[in-house]
């Protein structure tokens, strides 16, 4: 995996961390911070569905992977429609864990990328889930 992909992966954490900090420094109203956090989380979750869509299509596989690829987008959309709901952040957080486990089982990666991709995803997902926990328990 090239360093550019890693840097972009880590850059994707910036909104989560910045919004956690904004919540505690009260630079914006907490309601706005929760809305922005939920929106970013839902959009990013949808990205992981796209990874599986591409994997299934490029591998010429049909079946469950194509259907599962749609779930992150649907879950994200449902959570966006419930932005004020406390449970939406919990659902998003659990969804990140589930898609990580699904990645490890189904995603077809070149052998030289498997360990590096898995390590990166585990690190990124840990930070994302912890950021969600901060938002949930700070409420």
Phi and psi in degrees as a GROMACS rama.xvg file:
@    title "Ramachandran Plot"
@    xaxis  label "Phi"
@    yaxis  label "Psi"
@TYPE xy
-78.6307  159.366  UNK-2
-66.2443  -28.5579  UNK-3
-61.1567  -43.0501  UNK-4
-63.1688  -40.2174  UNK-5
-64.3317  -46.3866  UNK-6
-61.1201  -41.5584  UNK-7
-66.6257  -37.3422  UNK-8
-60.6851  -47.1354  UNK-9
-66.9463  -35.5087  UNK-10
-62.2213  -30.718  UNK-11
-64.3111  -16.4131  UNK-12
-81.4247  -19.8416  UNK-13
-54.3522  -49.0353  UNK-14
-59.9483  -39.1119  UNK-15
-60.937  -49.539  UNK-16
-68.9345  -40.3441  UNK-17
-63.4697  -39.6159  UNK-18
-72.0485  -32.448  UNK-19
-61.5632  -46.546  UNK-20
-64.2167  -43.1257  UNK-21
-60.2166  -34.3666  UNK-22
-63.6024  -43.037  UNK-23
-80.6005  -27.0778  UNK-24
-88.0721  -9.3785  UNK-25
54.8177  39.9483  UNK-26
-74.7669  -21.6529  UNK-27
-133.333  160.343  UNK-28
-59.8102  140.041  UNK-29
-59.9388  -33.5406  UNK-30
-60.1515  -43.61  UNK-31
-63.7698  -41.1906  UNK-32
-62.9606  -43.1184  UNK-33
-63.6242  -39.9036  UNK-34
-64.5034  -48.3688  UNK-35
-61.6029  -41.0386  UNK-36
-62.7704  -47.1829  UNK-37
-62.8065  -42.3054  UNK-38
-61.9409  -48.4144  UNK-39
-63.8088  -42.4514  UNK-40
-60.9619  -43.6801  UNK-41
-64.8806  -41.2355  UNK-42
-65.6664  -44.4409  UNK-43
-66.2705  -39.3434  UNK-44
-59.3972  -39.9934  UNK-45
-59.5465  -34.9798  UNK-46
-56.1104  -39.594  UNK-47
-68.5678  -29.3515  UNK-48
-65.0719  -37.7244  UNK-49
-62.1982  -34.3102  UNK-50
-61.5469  -43.2783  UNK-51
-72.9912  -33.7227  UNK-52
-60.3865  -49.4863  UNK-53
-61.4955  -44.3649  UNK-54
-60.1274  -44.2634  UNK-55
-67.5037  -43.3349  UNK-56
-69.1313  -43.823  UNK-57
-71.5278  -25.3011  UNK-58
-90.1326  0.218972  UNK-59
56.6855  37.7717  UNK-60
-100.363  146.688  UNK-61
-121.188  170.575  UNK-62
113.039  -147.813  UNK-63
-60.8849  -33.0345  UNK-64
-63.0678  -39.4291  UNK-65
-63.0907  -38.7742  UNK-66
-73.3656  -42.9861  UNK-67
-64.0341  -32.0558  UNK-68
-59.3037  -26.1297  UNK-69
-82.7704  -21.3801  UNK-70
-60.7423  -44.3333  UNK-71
-58.3052  -37.8324  UNK-72
-67.4386  -43.5635  UNK-73
-65.6294  -44.6086  UNK-74
-62.2812  -45.1647  UNK-75
-59.8572  -42.744  UNK-76
-64.0697  -42.8932  UNK-77
-61.3548  -43.5751  UNK-78
-66.2093  -35.1574  UNK-79
-64.4687  -36.579  UNK-80
-72.3921  -12.9452  UNK-81
-119.241  37.6536  UNK-82
-50.6861  -37.6942  UNK-83
-79.8305  -9.35539  UNK-84
-78.8114  132.429  UNK-85
-62.5542  -35.0374  UNK-86
-69.8494  -22.1546  UNK-87
-59.7383  -40.6986  UNK-88
-66.2437  -36.422  UNK-89
-65.824  -42.1482  UNK-90
-63.972  -43.9014  UNK-91
-61.5523  -45.1287  UNK-92
-60.8018  -46.8506  UNK-93
-63.6343  -35.908  UNK-94
-63.0279  -37.9094  UNK-95
-62.6272  -39.9699  UNK-96
-66.7104  -43.4636  UNK-97
-64.8574  -40.7541  UNK-98
-69.9611  -31.0073  UNK-99
-63.6822  -47.0395  UNK-100
-63.8156  -38.7051  UNK-101
-65.0638  -41.598  UNK-102
-51.6672  -49.1282  UNK-103
-63.9596  -27.5244  UNK-104
-89.1813  -33.9437  UNK-105
-116.351  -35.9903  UNK-106
-60.6037  130.726  UNK-107
-98.6297  109.894  UNK-108
-119.28  153.571  UNK-109
-58.4045  143.674  UNK-110
-53.9065  -35.0235  UNK-111
-73.034  -12.7611  UNK-112
-100.404  -18.4264  UNK-113
-56.3751  -52.6359  UNK-114
-64.9569  -46.2414  UNK-115
-65.9396  -43.5637  UNK-116
-63.8988  -44.7423  UNK-117
-62.569  -43.3765  UNK-118
-62.0014  -45.5955  UNK-119
-62.2477  -47.4068  UNK-120
-62.5241  -38.4787  UNK-121
-65.0102  -42.0546  UNK-122
-64.0708  -49.3031  UNK-123
-63.0843  -43.8141  UNK-124
-65.3942  -37.337  UNK-125
-60.2329  -46.6858  UNK-126
-64.599  -41.3835  UNK-127
-61.8858  -47.2764  UNK-128
-65.4504  -41.4276  UNK-129
-64.0642  -37.4078  UNK-130
-63.6062  -39.0261  UNK-131
-63.9752  -41.57  UNK-132
-61.1103  -41.0582  UNK-133
-58.9284  -47.0776  UNK-134
-64.7321  -39.2478  UNK-135
-67.466  -48.5205  UNK-136
-82.199  -14.0985  UNK-137
-81.3396  -12.5415  UNK-138
